[in-house]
Amino acid sequence: MARKSINSNGVNARHSDPSTLEAEYAAVHDQRLALIRSYNFWYAFGHLFALAYFWLLLNLSLNLSSQPIMIVAGITASAIVWFAYRVVLWIDRGVVALYPRIIFLELALGYDFYRDYLRRRPRGDTERSFIEKSEQIEASSLDELWDQIYSNFNDRDFPGDRRITAQFKSAGYLSIALFWIIIALILVPQYFSWR
């Protein structure tokens, strides 16, 4: 028979053993960290591949004196960088999708680690609002607590531009600008003479 206990939020925790909830909490955080490592890897790989591809085609275009190859190098490298950024956004949505379960587990276990982190996010009014609503839930069971947290969750309240993806976007724009500045520095003197 499962133990009957009441956590700090007054939720009857008889349906789950606290050690089971703690194990799930650790597993969900491991999953969150794995997703973050995954999008960091994809972004770094995409940028390195774009840079290598750009320089390879740029050197080829200079050796062949082919402007079309140079333009293709810029277009394709830019597309690779943008694709890497879109992959980051897609994987980041997976991180955000874990939030309701993390908050549920923290409330059930009486933890405040991630709730405190989300509450203090810069410009994070919607994050703070979700945490406050979740903390005010009065539920008689863990199932009811989970249902209410999940029904209050809207992933649009956690936009990517408030998260680390803003830095990824800036780095993407800078990389794309670099490709086209280099192409311009090579092509412009061929058409405009300053003598």
N, CA, C and O of each residue as an XYZ file, in Angstrom:
780
protein
N       0.841     -1.193      0.000
C       0.000      0.000      0.000
C       0.871      1.236      0.000
O       1.817      1.331      0.782
N       0.560      2.195     -0.877
C       1.365      3.414     -0.986
C       1.193      4.268      0.254
O       0.129      4.300      0.871
N       2.271      4.960      0.603
C       2.217      5.853      1.747
C       1.314      7.029      1.484
O       1.209      7.502      0.352
N       0.660      7.503      2.529
C      -0.154      8.705      2.407
C       0.630      9.843      3.042
O       1.026      9.757      4.204
N       0.855     10.904      2.284
C       1.565     12.055      2.832
C       1.033     13.323      2.204
O       0.442     13.309      1.125
N       1.253     14.398      2.890
C       0.823     15.709      2.398
C       2.070     16.555      2.220
O       2.852     16.720      3.156
N       2.260     17.101      1.003
C       3.443     17.940      0.794
C       3.169     19.362      1.255
O       2.108     19.655      1.807
N       4.156     20.259      1.019
C       4.050     21.632      1.524
C       2.918     22.415      0.869
O       2.491     23.437      1.407
N       2.423     21.962     -0.281
C       1.318     22.654     -0.946
C      -0.035     22.057     -0.568
O      -1.064     22.458     -1.113
N      -0.039     21.115      0.346
C      -1.290     20.515      0.772
C      -1.819     19.466     -0.180
O      -2.993     19.103     -0.108
N      -0.967     18.966     -1.080
C      -1.419     17.961     -2.046
C      -1.251     16.581     -1.440
O      -0.198     16.253     -0.892
N      -2.277     15.794     -1.542
C      -2.228     14.428     -1.062
C      -1.328     13.630     -2.006
O      -1.643     13.471     -3.185
N      -0.221     13.135     -1.488
C       0.765     12.450     -2.325
C       0.673     10.937     -2.195
O       1.682     10.253     -2.371
N      -0.497     10.394     -1.895
C      -0.613      8.958     -1.651
C      -0.465      8.136     -2.926
O      -0.166      6.944     -2.858
N      -0.673      8.771     -4.115
C      -0.652      7.994     -5.358
C       0.759      7.698     -5.845
O       0.951      6.835     -6.701
N       1.749      8.408     -5.307
C       3.106      8.185     -5.753
C       4.053      8.203     -4.576
O       3.922      9.005     -3.651
N       4.997      7.309     -4.636
C       6.036      7.267     -3.624
C       6.977      8.446     -3.893
O       7.337      8.679     -5.047
N       7.387      9.197     -2.859
C       8.285     10.332     -3.087
C       9.577      9.946     -3.795
O      10.106     10.739     -4.574
N      10.097      8.748     -3.545
C      11.332      8.343     -4.223
C      11.106      8.180     -5.726
O      12.008      8.429     -6.527
N       9.898      7.761     -6.102
C       9.556      7.651     -7.523
C       9.502      9.032     -8.159
O       9.994      9.233     -9.270
N       8.900      9.983     -7.446
C       8.833     11.357     -7.958
C      10.220     11.973     -8.059
O      10.511     12.690     -9.016
N      11.081     11.700     -7.080
C      12.451     12.221     -7.123
C      13.223     11.628     -8.286
O      13.988     12.330     -8.946
N      13.030     10.350     -8.542
C      13.697      9.704     -9.677
C      13.208     10.312    -10.994
O      13.999     10.552    -11.907
N      11.895     10.558    -11.083
C      11.363     11.180    -12.301
C      11.899     12.597    -12.453
O      12.227     13.020    -13.561
N      11.990     13.335    -11.348
C      12.517     14.702    -11.372
C      13.946     14.716    -11.917
O      14.290     15.553    -12.752
N      14.775     13.783    -11.439
C      16.154     13.689    -11.927
C      16.173     13.314    -13.411
O      16.967     13.851    -14.184
N      15.298     12.394    -13.801
C      15.251     11.959    -15.208
C      14.799     13.083    -16.129
O      15.341     13.240    -17.223
N      13.814     13.867    -15.701
C      13.328     14.975    -16.533
C      14.417     16.034    -16.684
O      14.587     16.594    -17.767
N      15.154     16.314    -15.612
C      16.253     17.286    -15.727
C      17.375     16.749    -16.609
O      17.997     17.513    -17.348
N      17.642     15.454    -16.542
C      18.633     14.859    -17.447
C      18.186     15.004    -18.898
O      18.993     15.292    -19.782
N      16.895     14.801    -19.129
C      16.350     14.964    -20.477
C      16.481     16.416    -20.933
O      16.838     16.675    -22.082
N      16.195     17.358    -20.040
C      16.317     18.784    -20.365
C      17.763     19.124    -20.731
O      18.008     19.816    -21.719
N      18.713     18.641    -19.941
C      20.125     18.910    -20.223
C      20.572     18.263    -21.534
O      21.362     18.841    -22.280
N      20.063     17.064    -21.809
C      20.405     16.394    -23.070
C      19.892     17.194    -24.261
O      20.584     17.307    -25.274
N      18.689     17.748    -24.151
C      18.151     18.570    -25.239
C      18.970     19.841    -25.420
O      19.219     20.258    -26.551
N      19.387     20.457    -24.330
C      20.213     21.673    -24.428
C      21.559     21.346    -25.066
O      22.035     22.094    -25.921
N      22.175     20.243    -24.663
C      23.436     19.838    -25.302
C      23.214     19.570    -26.784
O      24.058     19.901    -27.617
N      22.071     18.966    -27.107
C      21.762     18.646    -28.500
C      21.663     19.903    -29.342
O      22.241     19.958    -30.428
N      20.934     20.931    -28.863
C      20.833     22.111    -29.714
C      22.128     22.893    -29.767
O      22.396     23.553    -30.771
N      22.945     22.845    -28.718
C      24.264     23.473    -28.794
C      25.146     22.776    -29.823
O      25.853     23.424    -30.595
N      25.093     21.434    -29.822
C      25.864     20.668    -30.797
C      25.423     20.984    -32.220
O      26.255     21.254    -33.087
N      24.107     20.951    -32.461
C      23.598     21.208    -33.807
C      23.989     22.602    -34.293
O      24.347     22.789    -35.456
N      23.916     23.565    -33.398
C      24.245     24.930    -33.807
C      25.731     25.056    -34.135
O      26.100     25.642    -35.153
N      26.577     24.507    -33.274
C      28.022     24.567    -33.523
C      28.377     23.805    -34.804
O      29.162     24.286    -35.621
N      27.798     22.627    -34.969
C      28.058     21.835    -36.165
C      27.593     22.575    -37.419
O      28.307     22.616    -38.421
N      26.391     23.160    -37.360
C      25.870     23.899    -38.512
C      26.751     25.070    -38.883
O      27.001     25.310    -40.064
N      27.227     25.804    -37.886
C      28.101     26.957    -38.170
C      29.443     26.511    -38.742
O      29.931     27.087    -39.714
N      30.035     25.488    -38.140
C      31.320     25.010    -38.647
C      31.184     24.481    -40.069
O      32.045     24.727    -40.913
N      30.105     23.757    -40.329
C      29.882     23.239    -41.672
C      29.673     24.376    -42.665
O      30.204     24.340    -43.774
N      28.896     25.387    -42.267
C      28.648     26.532    -43.146
C      29.943     27.279    -43.450
O      30.193     27.654    -44.595
N      30.761     27.492    -42.427
C      32.037     28.198    -42.636
C      32.974     27.405    -43.541
O      33.574     27.961    -44.461
N      33.097     26.100    -43.279
C      33.970     25.262    -44.109
C      33.484     25.239    -45.555
O      34.279     25.369    -46.485
N      32.184     25.076    -45.737
C      31.593     25.048    -47.075
C      31.810     26.383    -47.790
O      32.164     26.420    -48.968
N      31.591     27.478    -47.056
C      31.753     28.811    -47.648
C      33.188     29.023    -48.122
O      33.422     29.444    -49.255
N      34.156     28.724    -47.237
C      35.548     28.963    -47.617
C      35.992     28.036    -48.745
O      36.776     28.448    -49.600
N      35.521     26.822    -48.768
C      35.861     25.895    -49.843
C      35.348     26.415    -51.185
O      36.095     26.478    -52.161
N      34.060     26.788    -51.225
C      33.504     27.296    -52.483
C      34.069     28.663    -52.853
O      34.216     28.973    -54.035
N      34.385     29.478    -51.857
C      34.976     30.782    -52.144
C      36.336     30.608    -52.796
O      36.645     31.277    -53.782
N      37.157     29.705    -52.246
C      38.469     29.443    -52.861
C      38.323     28.857    -54.254
O      39.074     29.213    -55.162
N      37.368     27.965    -54.426
C      37.126     27.391    -55.747
C      36.705     28.472    -56.730
O      37.184     28.509    -57.863
N      35.805     29.355    -56.294
C      35.346     30.422    -57.194
C      36.479     31.380    -57.564
O      36.524     31.868    -58.693
N      37.385     31.653    -56.640
C      38.522     32.528    -56.937
C      39.505     31.840    -57.889
O      40.055     32.485    -58.782
N      39.726     30.540    -57.705
C      40.622     29.794    -58.594
C      40.061     29.697    -60.003
O      40.804     29.726    -60.984
N      38.725     29.581    -60.091
C      38.078     29.463    -61.401
C      37.612     30.810    -61.955
O      37.112     30.887    -63.077
N      37.778     31.854    -61.171
C      37.261     33.189    -61.522
C      35.771     33.116    -61.862
O      35.319     33.640    -62.881
N      35.027     32.454    -60.981
C      33.608     32.253    -61.220
C      32.778     32.981    -60.166
O      32.721     32.579    -59.004
N      32.139     34.058    -60.604
C      31.277     34.799    -59.699
C      30.021     34.010    -59.295
O      29.601     34.099    -58.142
N      29.414     33.246    -60.204
C      28.232     32.464    -59.793
C      28.525     31.491    -58.647
O      27.701     31.322    -57.749
N      29.699     30.853    -58.681
C      30.047     29.932    -57.594
C      30.182     30.701    -56.286
O      29.792     30.204    -55.229
N      30.730     31.906    -56.350
C      30.881     32.736    -55.158
C      29.512     33.103    -54.576
O      29.312     33.054    -53.362
N      28.583     33.466    -55.442
C      27.230     33.813    -54.994
C      26.535     32.586    -54.406
O      25.856     32.682    -53.383
N      26.706     31.436    -55.056
C      26.127     30.188    -54.547
C      26.714     29.862    -53.174
O      26.003     29.378    -52.294
N      28.002     30.124    -52.989
C      28.632     29.886    -51.689
C      27.963     30.720    -50.602
O      27.681     30.214    -49.516
N      27.711     31.989    -50.889
C      27.063     32.868    -49.918
C      25.628     32.452    -49.623
O      25.202     32.435    -48.468
N      24.890     32.116    -50.673
C      23.486     31.722    -50.488
C      23.390     30.419    -49.694
O      22.607     30.315    -48.749
N      24.189     29.430    -50.086
C      24.108     28.125    -49.429
C      24.602     28.185    -47.983
O      23.978     27.602    -47.097
N      25.708     28.877    -47.733
C      26.221     28.996    -46.358
C      25.217     29.735    -45.474
O      25.029     29.376    -44.311
N      24.576     30.760    -46.021
C      23.547     31.486    -45.264
C      22.377     30.567    -44.934
O      21.848     30.602    -43.823
N      21.977     29.746    -45.900
C      20.862     28.813    -45.677
C      21.219     27.775    -44.616
O      20.368     27.390    -43.813
N      22.463     27.323    -44.610
C      22.887     26.330    -43.607
C      22.832     26.938    -42.208
O      22.356     26.300    -41.269
N      23.322     28.177    -42.071
C      23.292     28.851    -40.765
C      21.848     29.036    -40.311
O      21.523     28.787    -39.150
N      20.985     29.471    -41.221
C      19.584     29.682    -40.852
C      18.905     28.366    -40.488
O      18.093     28.322    -39.564
N      19.231     27.299    -41.206
C      18.677     25.979    -40.887
C      19.126     25.538    -39.494
O      18.325     25.009    -38.724
N      20.413     25.756    -39.165
C      20.919     25.388    -37.837
C      20.154     26.145    -36.756
O      19.848     25.585    -35.704
N      19.849     27.405    -37.009
C      19.088     28.191    -36.035
C      17.666     27.643    -35.886
O      17.143     27.567    -34.774
N      17.049     27.265    -36.989
C      15.693     26.707    -36.919
C      15.683     25.377    -36.147
O      14.728     25.083    -35.428
N      16.746     24.579    -36.299
C      16.851     23.333    -35.540
C      16.945     23.641    -34.051
O      16.330     22.957    -33.234
N      17.717     24.676    -33.695
C      17.816     25.088    -32.289
C      16.435     25.449    -31.745
O      16.069     25.027    -30.648
N      15.670     26.226    -32.508
C      14.325     26.605    -32.062
C      13.433     25.384    -31.873
O      12.678     25.304    -30.904
N      13.522     24.448    -32.789
C      12.701     23.248    -32.724
C      13.055     22.418    -31.488
O      12.165     21.958    -30.773
N      14.369     22.223    -31.234
C      14.795     21.453    -30.066
C      14.449     22.210    -28.783
O      14.073     21.597    -27.784
N      14.574     23.544    -28.808
C      14.246     24.352    -27.634
C      12.779     24.201    -27.241
O      12.448     24.241    -26.057
N      11.910     24.030    -28.216
C      10.497     23.792    -27.889
C      10.339     22.500    -27.088
O       9.432     22.381    -26.264
N      11.230     21.532    -27.335
C      11.226     20.310    -26.545
C      11.610     20.570    -25.096
O      11.072     19.947    -24.181
N      12.549     21.502    -24.893
C      12.927     21.886    -23.523
C      11.737     22.540    -22.828
O      11.414     22.210    -21.687
N      11.090     23.467    -23.523
C       9.948     24.181    -22.936
C       8.806     23.209    -22.628
O       8.088     23.390    -21.645
N       8.636     22.186    -23.457
C       7.564     21.213    -23.228
C       7.750     20.436    -21.925
O       6.794     19.856    -21.412
N       8.960     20.419    -21.391
C       9.218     19.739    -20.116
C       8.819     20.587    -18.908
O       8.701     20.065    -17.800
N       8.614     21.876    -19.112
C       8.345     22.774    -17.985
C       7.153     22.371    -17.123
O       7.277     22.359    -15.899
N       6.008     22.044    -17.708
C       4.893     21.698    -16.819
C       5.208     20.509    -15.912
O       4.824     20.495    -14.743
N       5.909     19.509    -16.457
C       6.235     18.336    -15.633
C       7.245     18.713    -14.548
O       7.142     18.247    -13.413
N       8.214     19.550    -14.896
C       9.197     19.984    -13.901
C       8.507     20.743    -12.774
O       8.776     20.504    -11.597
N       7.616     21.660    -13.142
C       6.910     22.453    -12.127
C       6.024     21.548    -11.274
O       5.971     21.696    -10.053
N       5.334     20.618    -11.913
C       4.501     19.666    -11.180
C       5.335     18.900    -10.153
O       4.954     18.795     -8.987
N       6.473     18.370    -10.594
C       7.317     17.585     -9.693
C       7.876     18.443     -8.560
O       7.970     17.989     -7.420
N       8.245     19.678     -8.878
C       8.752     20.563     -7.820
C       7.672     20.862     -6.788
O       7.947     20.888     -5.588
N       6.457     21.087     -7.247
C       5.366     21.333     -6.293
C       5.065     20.088     -5.460
O       4.828     20.182     -4.256
N       5.075     18.934     -6.104
C       4.788     17.694     -5.393
C       5.872     17.362     -4.373
O       5.587     16.813     -3.309
N       7.120     17.700     -4.706
C       8.238     17.378     -3.823
C       8.613     18.520     -2.876
O       9.404     18.331     -1.951
N       8.039     19.710     -3.112
C       8.376     20.857     -2.280
C       9.686     21.526     -2.672
O      10.287     22.234     -1.863
N      10.138     21.306     -3.914
C      11.370     21.928     -4.389
C      11.051     23.301     -4.986
O       9.908     23.587     -5.343
N      12.078     24.139     -5.085
C      11.870     25.474     -5.650
C      13.013     25.881     -6.565
O      13.212     27.070     -6.818
N      13.772     24.900     -7.068
C      14.931     25.223     -7.883
C      14.546     25.862     -9.221
O      14.930     26.997     -9.506
N      13.795     25.135    -10.026
C      13.476     25.639    -11.365
C      12.373     26.686    -11.329
O      12.344     27.591    -12.164
N      11.478     26.570    -10.380
C      10.446     27.610    -10.234
C      11.115     28.957     -9.969
O      10.730     29.973    -10.547
N      12.112     28.956     -9.096
C      12.813     30.194     -8.774
C      13.557     30.731     -9.998
O      13.578     31.937    -10.244
N      14.164     29.821    -10.761
C      14.876     30.214    -11.983
C      13.920     30.879    -12.987
O      14.226     31.942    -13.526
N      12.775     30.253    -13.232
C      11.816     30.818    -14.185
C      11.200     32.119    -13.670
O      10.923     33.030    -14.450
N      10.991     32.199    -12.388
C      10.409     33.396    -11.792
C      11.323     34.607    -11.972
O      10.844     35.736    -12.082
N      12.640     34.374    -12.004
C      13.602     35.471    -12.090
C      14.092     35.752    -13.504
O      15.032     36.526    -13.685
N      13.477     35.141    -14.503
C      13.906     35.381    -15.887
C      13.727     36.845    -16.255
O      12.688     37.431    -15.952
N      14.725     37.451    -16.906
C      14.550     38.847    -17.336
C      13.427     38.960    -18.372
O      13.324     38.138    -19.282
N      12.622     39.950    -18.226
C      11.474     40.190    -19.102
C      10.537     38.992    -19.124
O       9.834     38.775    -20.110
N      10.519     38.208    -18.038
C       9.752     36.970    -18.030
C       8.441     37.057    -17.300
O       8.179     36.249    -16.409
N       7.599     38.022    -17.654
C       6.316     38.170    -16.969
C       5.413     36.956    -17.160
O       4.725     36.543    -16.226
N       5.409     36.385    -18.353
C       4.538     35.229    -18.593
C       5.053     33.999    -17.861
O       4.260     33.187    -17.386
N       6.382     33.850    -17.764
C       6.955     32.745    -17.002
C       6.563     32.870    -15.528
O       6.130     31.906    -14.897
N       6.726     34.082    -15.000
C       6.389     34.345    -13.602
C       4.903     34.077    -13.342
O       4.533     33.508    -12.314
N       4.065     34.493    -14.285
C       2.631     34.292    -14.150
C       2.289     32.801    -14.103
O       1.461     32.381    -13.294
N       2.912     32.012    -14.953
C       2.660     30.565    -14.966
C       3.064     29.936    -13.640
O       2.345     29.096    -13.098
N       4.222     30.345    -13.118
C       4.686     29.797    -11.841
C       3.716     30.173    -10.725
O       3.345     29.330     -9.909
N       3.306     31.444    -10.691
C       2.395     31.895     -9.631
C       1.047     31.186     -9.699
O       0.490     30.808     -8.668
N       0.519     31.006    -10.915
C      -0.740     30.270    -11.062
C      -0.595     28.833    -10.579
O      -1.478     28.294     -9.913
N       0.526     28.229    -10.924
C       0.756     26.834    -10.525
C       0.873     26.712     -9.014
O       0.377     25.752     -8.424
N       1.524     27.679     -8.388
C       1.705     27.633     -6.936
C       0.389     27.865     -6.184
O       0.261     27.459     -5.029
N      -0.568     28.499     -6.813
C      -1.842     28.788     -6.166
C      -2.877     27.670     -6.343
O      -3.980     27.743     -5.801
N      -2.513     26.655     -7.095
C      -3.442     25.547     -7.318
C      -3.660     24.787     -6.013
O      -2.717     24.450     -5.297
N      -4.922     24.531     -5.731
C      -5.273     23.686     -4.585
C      -5.852     22.400     -5.141
O      -6.946     22.382     -5.706
N      -5.097     21.326     -4.971
C      -5.514     20.034     -5.525
C      -5.539     18.987     -4.420
O      -4.742     19.024     -3.483
N      -6.466     18.060     -4.553
C      -6.590     17.008     -3.545
C      -5.754     15.780     -3.883
O      -5.589     14.886     -3.054
N      -5.226     15.740     -5.109
C      -4.389     14.605     -5.496
C      -3.338     15.082     -6.492
O      -3.444     16.169     -7.060
N      -2.324     14.245     -6.690
C      -1.281     14.575     -7.665
C      -1.839     14.599     -9.086
O      -1.425     15.412     -9.913
N      -2.778     13.703     -9.359
C      -3.388     13.682    -10.690
C      -4.101     14.999    -10.980
O      -3.995     15.548    -12.076
N      -4.813     15.488    -10.001
C      -5.532     16.759    -10.173
C      -4.545     17.916    -10.305
O      -4.750     18.823    -11.111
N      -3.477     17.882     -9.514
C      -2.451     18.926     -9.618
C      -1.849     18.928    -11.015
O      -1.700     19.984    -11.630
N      -1.502     17.743    -11.518
C      -0.914     17.636    -12.860
C      -1.886     18.155    -13.924
O      -1.491     18.913    -14.810
N      -3.152     17.748    -13.834
C      -4.142     18.192    -14.818
C      -4.268     19.712    -14.842
O      -4.362     20.315    -15.911
N      -4.271     20.319    -13.678
C      -4.428     21.779    -13.619
C      -3.175     22.503    -14.119
O      -3.282     23.498    -14.836
N      -1.996     22.014    -13.749
C      -0.756     22.636    -14.237
C      -0.686     22.527    -15.752
O      -0.380     23.498    -16.445
N      -0.974     21.330    -16.257
C      -0.891     21.117    -17.705
C      -1.908     21.964    -18.457
O      -1.613     22.469    -19.540
N      -3.107     22.125    -17.894
C      -4.127     22.938    -18.569
C      -3.773     24.432    -18.532
O      -4.203     25.187    -19.404
N      -2.999     24.861    -17.536
C      -2.573     26.268    -17.468
C      -1.371     26.570    -18.352
O      -1.052     27.732    -18.601
N      -0.706     25.518    -18.828
C       0.541     25.697    -19.586
C       0.264     26.066    -21.035
O      -0.562     25.445    -21.704
N       0.972     27.095    -21.510
C       0.927     27.500    -22.913
C       2.360     27.760    -23.340
O       3.003     28.674    -22.825
N       2.873     26.962    -24.281
C       4.289     27.103    -24.637
C       4.615     28.454    -25.263
O       5.784     28.839    -25.317
N       3.605     29.181    -25.737
C       3.859     30.529    -26.283
C       4.219     31.526    -25.186
O       4.730     32.610    -25.469
N       3.953     31.159    -23.938
C       4.349     32.008    -22.811
C       5.845     31.938    -22.534
O       6.360     32.664    -21.683
N       6.538     31.066    -23.250
C       7.978     30.882    -23.070
C       8.678     31.079    -24.424
O       9.241     30.132    -24.972
N       8.643     32.303    -24.962
C       9.196     32.534    -26.305
C      10.712     32.369    -26.346
O      11.416     32.651    -25.376
N      11.188     31.908    -27.491
C      12.611     31.665    -27.668
C      13.467     32.902    -27.541
O      14.626     32.808    -27.137
N      12.914     34.090    -27.883
C      13.743     35.292    -27.820
C      14.048     35.719    -26.386
O      14.898     36.584    -26.171
N      13.369     35.128    -25.400
C      13.705     35.400    -24.008
C      14.685     34.374    -23.472
O      15.149     34.470    -22.336
N      14.987     33.413    -24.285
C      15.865     32.341    -23.853
C      17.198     32.486    -24.569
O      17.437     33.496    -25.231
N      18.042     31.522    -24.450
C      19.376     31.605    -25.032
C      19.333     31.679    -26.557
O      20.317     32.077    -27.181
N      18.209     31.301    -27.163
C      18.139     31.323    -28.623
C      18.299     32.730    -29.187
O      18.588     32.876    -30.374
N      18.119     33.767    -28.375
C      18.358     35.139    -28.849
C      19.827     35.311    -29.230
O      20.142     35.957    -30.229
N      20.727     34.730    -28.429
C      22.148     34.807    -28.757
C      22.466     33.999    -30.006
O      23.313     34.390    -30.809
N      21.786     32.875    -30.165
C      21.991     32.077    -31.363
C      21.550     32.852    -32.605
O      22.205     32.788    -33.645
N      20.456     33.572    -32.495
C      19.950     34.352    -33.626
C      20.935     35.462    -33.993
O      21.215     35.679    -35.172
N      21.457     36.158    -32.994
C      22.435     37.219    -33.245
C      23.683     36.663    -33.915
O      24.199     37.250    -34.867
N      24.170     35.522    -33.411
C      25.356     34.903    -34.016
C      25.075     34.487    -35.453
O      25.952     34.589    -36.311
N      23.867     34.020    -35.720
C      23.497     33.650    -37.091
C      23.505     34.847    -38.023
O      24.039     34.771    -39.130
N      22.915     35.954    -37.583
C      22.919     37.167    -38.401
C      24.346     37.648    -38.665
O      24.665     38.059    -39.780
N      25.198     37.599    -37.648
C      26.588     38.040    -37.824
C      27.324     37.151    -38.816
O      28.088     37.644    -39.645
N      27.100     35.849    -38.737
C      27.755     34.928    -39.683
C      27.309     35.187    -41.113
O      28.124     35.235    -42.034
N      26.001     35.353    -41.285
C      25.477     35.618    -42.632
C      26.009     36.943    -43.158
O      26.384     37.051    -44.325
N      26.040     37.960    -42.284
C      26.599     39.259    -42.693
C      28.059     39.111    -43.092
O      28.493     39.717    -44.072
N      28.825     38.317    -42.351
C      30.239     38.093    -42.668
C      30.402     37.490    -44.060
O      31.258     37.929    -44.828
N      29.583     36.482    -44.392
C      29.673     35.868    -45.722
C      29.515     36.919    -46.810
O      30.301     36.976    -47.755
N      28.489     37.749    -46.664
C      28.176     38.705    -47.729
C      29.117     39.905    -47.741
O      29.326     40.507    -48.795
N      29.679     40.260    -46.613
C      30.697     41.332    -46.585
C      31.942     40.869    -47.325
O      32.529     41.628    -48.096
N      32.348     39.615    -47.089
C      33.521     39.077    -47.794
C      33.279     39.035    -49.294
O      34.154     39.412    -50.073
N      32.116     38.586    -49.703
C      31.784     38.554    -51.135
C      31.783     39.963    -51.706
O      32.300     40.187    -52.800
N      31.211     40.911    -50.983
C      31.176     42.302    -51.455
C      32.588     42.870    -51.582
O      32.882     43.577    -52.546
N      33.456     42.574    -50.631
C      34.834     43.081    -50.690
C      35.593     42.530    -51.894
O      36.507     43.174    -52.409
N      35.214     41.348    -52.332
C      35.858     40.760    -53.511
C      35.248     41.305    -54.801
O      35.976     41.620    -55.743
N      33.918     41.420    -54.852
C      33.248     41.785    -56.105
C      33.186     43.286    -56.378
O      33.325     43.707    -57.526
N      32.981     44.090    -55.350
C      32.784     45.529    -55.565
C      33.964     46.178    -56.292
O      33.729     46.955    -57.217
N      35.229     45.899    -55.920
C      36.340     46.544    -56.650
C      36.396     46.193    -58.135
O      36.974     46.939    -58.925
N      35.793     45.053    -58.524
C      35.793     44.673    -59.933
C      34.867     45.563    -60.758
O      35.076     45.728    -61.960
N      33.843     46.137    -60.121
C      32.865     46.943    -60.844
C      33.011     48.437    -60.612
O      32.556     49.246    -61.421
N      33.647     48.801    -59.508
C      33.808     50.215    -59.193
C      35.287     50.499    -58.981
O      35.946     49.863    -58.157
N      35.778     51.430    -59.711
C      37.192     51.807    -59.584
C      37.266     53.127    -58.838
O      36.505     54.051    -59.124
N      38.191     53.218    -57.871
C      38.338     54.449    -57.095
C      39.567     55.227    -57.534
O      40.000     56.147    -56.839
N      40.132     54.870    -58.674
C      41.302     55.592    -59.172
C      40.901     56.891    -59.814
O      41.758     57.634    -60.292
